[in-house]
Amino acid sequence: MRLLIVEDEREFAETLRKGLMAEGFTVDVAHTGPDGLWSASEHDYDVVVLDIMLPEMSGYEVLKRLRAARKWTPVLMLTAKDGEYDEADAFDLGADDYLSKPFSFVVLIARLRALLRRGAPARPAVLTAGDLLLDPAARTVHRGEKRIELTAREFGLLEFLLRRAGSALTKNEILTHVWDAHYDGDENVVEVYVGYLRRKIDTPFGTHTIETVRGVGYRLSAS
């Protein structure tokens, strides 16, 4: 069982390494984002333990690049950041588990063994509509060979529309699934973001993927 720890606090990383080796793990350590990314990309690990706050490249960026490169090694984010939005961001980028410092070493071992039992997740299906492709794991969008850069909200909206391609969706349905079930702002924010999406995925290509359904809302054409 081979692990990679990417942690900039050298004393803490060494303590972790010794503890994990005592539990029977083989452990490699990297102290910067670029070094961790290189190690995780070039070697096969059973689990990567990845800090968020790293020199030169954040743990978020390391994780994002790993998933974009189709590296599905389970990743446990180990960090001093404990906000729920930080945790959500980690999972959105493809993390498999999240543990905040300070933590129980016993809990860390239990989490690692659970990830080992599950193994690397299967690559999720790419969502398509014609030549429009969205990869939920790598969080990338392409129109043919051209990559399209979207914000997190735009990506979530497009993913929701693609998963229900061909169905007419109300603004309220979209708000509930893409924003929040308890969102109480102006529902016209959906119209604004649909406009943003159209300018990125349709206008430059002369396509009309997102249709307006009068009196209902929006529909993404499946063809």
C-alpha positions as CSV (number, residue, x, y, z in Angstrom):
1,M,0.0,0.0,0.0
2,R,1.8,3.1,-1.3
3,L,0.8,6.6,-0.2
4,L,1.9,10.0,-1.3
5,I,1.8,12.8,1.3
6,V,1.9,16.4,-0.2
7,E,2.4,18.7,2.8
8,D,4.6,21.8,3.2
9,E,5.0,21.5,7.0
10,R,8.1,19.3,7.1
11,E,7.9,18.3,10.7
12,F,4.2,17.4,10.5
13,A,4.8,15.5,7.3
14,E,7.6,13.5,8.9
15,T,5.5,12.7,11.8
16,L,2.7,11.5,9.5
17,R,5.2,9.5,7.4
18,K,6.6,7.7,10.5
19,G,3.1,6.9,11.8
20,L,1.8,5.6,8.5
21,M,4.9,3.5,8.0
22,A,4.4,1.9,11.4
23,E,0.9,1.0,10.2
24,G,2.5,-0.9,7.2
25,F,2.2,1.8,4.5
26,T,5.0,2.7,2.1
27,V,5.1,6.5,2.1
28,D,6.6,9.1,-0.2
29,V,6.5,12.8,0.7
30,A,6.5,16.0,-1.4
31,H,6.6,19.5,0.1
32,T,5.4,21.8,-2.8
33,G,2.5,21.7,-5.2
34,P,4.6,21.2,-8.3
35,D,6.6,18.4,-6.7
36,G,3.4,16.7,-5.5
37,L,1.8,17.0,-8.9
38,W,4.9,15.5,-10.6
39,S,5.0,12.5,-8.1
40,A,1.3,11.8,-8.3
41,S,1.4,12.0,-12.1
42,E,4.6,9.9,-12.6
43,H,4.1,7.1,-10.0
44,D,1.2,4.8,-9.1
45,Y,-0.1,5.4,-5.6
46,D,-3.0,3.8,-3.8
47,V,-4.0,7.1,-2.1
48,V,-2.7,10.7,-2.2
49,V,-2.9,12.8,1.0
50,L,-3.0,16.4,-0.3
51,D,-2.8,19.6,1.7
52,I,-4.6,22.7,0.3
53,M,-2.2,25.3,1.4
54,L,1.0,24.5,-0.5
55,P,3.9,26.6,-1.8
56,E,3.9,27.5,-5.6
57,M,0.7,25.7,-6.4
58,S,-2.4,25.1,-4.2
59,G,-3.7,21.7,-3.4
60,Y,-6.9,22.6,-5.3
61,E,-4.8,23.2,-8.4
62,V,-2.9,20.0,-8.0
63,L,-6.1,18.1,-7.7
64,K,-7.7,19.9,-10.7
65,R,-4.7,19.1,-12.9
66,L,-4.6,15.4,-11.8
67,R,-8.2,14.9,-12.7
68,A,-7.8,16.8,-16.0
69,A,-4.9,14.4,-16.8
70,R,-7.3,11.4,-16.1
71,K,-5.5,10.4,-12.9
72,W,-8.1,8.8,-10.8
73,T,-6.0,7.9,-7.7
74,P,-8.1,8.5,-4.6
75,V,-7.3,11.8,-3.0
76,L,-7.8,12.7,0.7
77,M,-7.6,16.5,1.3
78,L,-5.9,17.1,4.6
79,T,-6.0,20.7,5.6
80,A,-6.4,23.4,8.3
81,K,-9.2,25.0,6.3
82,D,-12.4,23.7,7.7
83,G,-15.1,25.8,6.1
84,E,-18.0,24.0,4.4
85,Y,-17.4,25.9,1.2
86,D,-13.7,24.7,1.2
87,E,-14.9,21.1,1.6
88,A,-17.5,21.5,-1.2
89,D,-14.8,23.0,-3.5
90,A,-12.6,20.0,-2.8
91,F,-15.3,17.5,-3.7
92,D,-16.3,19.5,-6.7
93,L,-12.8,19.2,-8.0
94,G,-12.7,15.5,-7.6
95,A,-11.5,14.8,-4.0
96,D,-12.6,11.5,-2.5
97,D,-12.4,12.5,1.2
98,Y,-11.6,15.5,3.4
99,L,-10.1,15.8,6.9
100,S,-9.5,19.0,8.8
101,K,-6.6,19.6,11.2
102,P,-6.3,18.9,14.0
103,F,-7.4,15.3,13.5
104,S,-7.2,12.0,15.2
105,F,-4.5,9.7,13.7
106,V,-6.9,6.8,14.3
107,V,-9.5,8.5,12.1
108,L,-7.0,9.2,9.4
109,I,-6.0,5.5,9.3
110,A,-9.7,4.5,9.1
111,R,-10.3,7.0,6.3
112,L,-7.3,5.8,4.3
113,R,-8.3,2.1,4.7
114,A,-11.8,3.0,3.5
115,L,-10.4,4.6,0.4
116,L,-8.1,1.6,-0.2
117,R,-11.1,-0.7,0.0
118,R,-13.0,1.4,-2.6
119,G,-10.0,1.7,-4.9
120,A,-9.7,4.2,-7.7
121,P,-13.2,5.3,-8.9
122,A,-14.3,4.5,-12.4
123,R,-14.1,7.3,-14.8
124,P,-17.5,9.0,-15.0
125,A,-19.3,9.2,-18.3
126,V,-18.7,12.3,-20.4
127,L,-22.0,14.1,-21.1
128,T,-22.6,15.1,-24.7
129,A,-25.0,16.9,-27.0
130,G,-23.8,16.8,-30.5
131,D,-20.2,18.0,-30.5
132,L,-20.6,19.6,-27.1
133,L,-18.8,17.5,-24.4
134,L,-18.7,18.0,-20.6
135,D,-16.4,15.8,-18.4
136,P,-17.8,15.9,-14.8
137,A,-14.6,14.6,-13.3
138,A,-12.0,16.6,-15.1
139,R,-14.5,19.6,-15.1
140,T,-13.8,20.4,-18.7
141,V,-16.0,21.5,-21.5
142,H,-15.3,21.2,-25.2
143,R,-17.1,22.1,-28.4
144,G,-15.4,19.7,-30.8
145,E,-11.7,20.1,-30.3
146,K,-12.0,23.6,-28.8
147,R,-11.9,23.9,-25.0
148,I,-14.4,26.3,-23.4
149,E,-13.6,27.9,-20.1
150,L,-16.6,28.2,-17.7
151,T,-17.0,29.5,-14.2
152,A,-18.1,27.1,-11.5
153,R,-21.7,28.3,-11.7
154,E,-21.8,28.1,-15.5
155,F,-20.3,24.6,-15.3
156,G,-23.0,23.5,-12.8
157,L,-25.8,25.0,-14.9
158,L,-24.5,23.3,-18.1
159,E,-24.1,20.0,-16.4
160,F,-27.6,20.1,-15.0
161,L,-29.0,21.0,-18.5
162,L,-27.0,18.2,-20.1
163,R,-28.1,15.6,-17.6
164,R,-31.7,16.5,-18.5
165,A,-31.2,17.1,-22.2
166,G,-34.4,17.3,-24.1
167,S,-36.5,18.2,-21.1
168,A,-38.1,21.6,-20.5
169,L,-36.9,22.9,-17.1
170,T,-38.4,25.7,-15.1
171,K,-36.3,28.5,-13.6
172,N,-37.3,27.2,-10.1
173,E,-36.1,23.6,-11.0
174,I,-32.8,25.1,-12.1
175,L,-32.4,27.3,-9.1
176,T,-33.1,24.3,-6.8
177,H,-30.5,22.0,-8.4
178,V,-27.8,24.5,-9.4
179,W,-28.0,27.2,-6.8
180,D,-29.6,26.0,-3.6
181,A,-32.9,24.5,-2.5
182,H,-33.4,27.5,-0.1
183,Y,-32.3,30.2,-2.6
184,D,-34.6,33.2,-2.2
185,G,-33.1,35.7,-4.6
186,D,-34.3,36.8,-7.9
187,E,-35.1,33.8,-10.2
188,N,-34.0,36.0,-13.2
189,V,-30.4,35.1,-12.2
190,V,-31.1,31.9,-14.2
191,E,-31.8,34.0,-17.3
192,V,-28.5,35.9,-16.8
193,Y,-26.5,32.7,-16.5
194,V,-28.2,31.1,-19.5
195,G,-27.1,34.2,-21.4
196,Y,-23.5,33.8,-20.2
197,L,-23.5,30.1,-21.3
198,R,-25.0,30.9,-24.7
199,R,-22.2,33.4,-25.4
200,K,-19.6,30.7,-24.6
201,I,-21.0,27.5,-26.0
202,D,-23.3,28.7,-28.8
203,T,-22.6,32.2,-30.2
204,P,-19.0,31.6,-31.3
205,F,-20.0,28.3,-33.1
206,G,-23.3,29.4,-34.7
207,T,-25.2,26.8,-32.7
208,H,-28.5,27.0,-30.6
209,T,-28.0,24.4,-28.0
210,I,-30.0,26.1,-25.2
211,E,-33.6,26.8,-26.2
212,T,-36.1,29.1,-24.5
213,V,-39.4,27.4,-23.8
214,R,-42.0,30.1,-23.6
215,G,-44.0,30.0,-20.4
216,V,-41.8,27.3,-18.9
217,G,-38.0,27.9,-18.9
218,Y,-35.2,26.3,-20.9
219,R,-34.3,23.2,-22.7
220,L,-31.0,21.9,-23.9
221,S,-31.3,20.2,-27.3
222,A,-30.1,16.7,-27.2
223,S,-29.0,16.6,-30.9
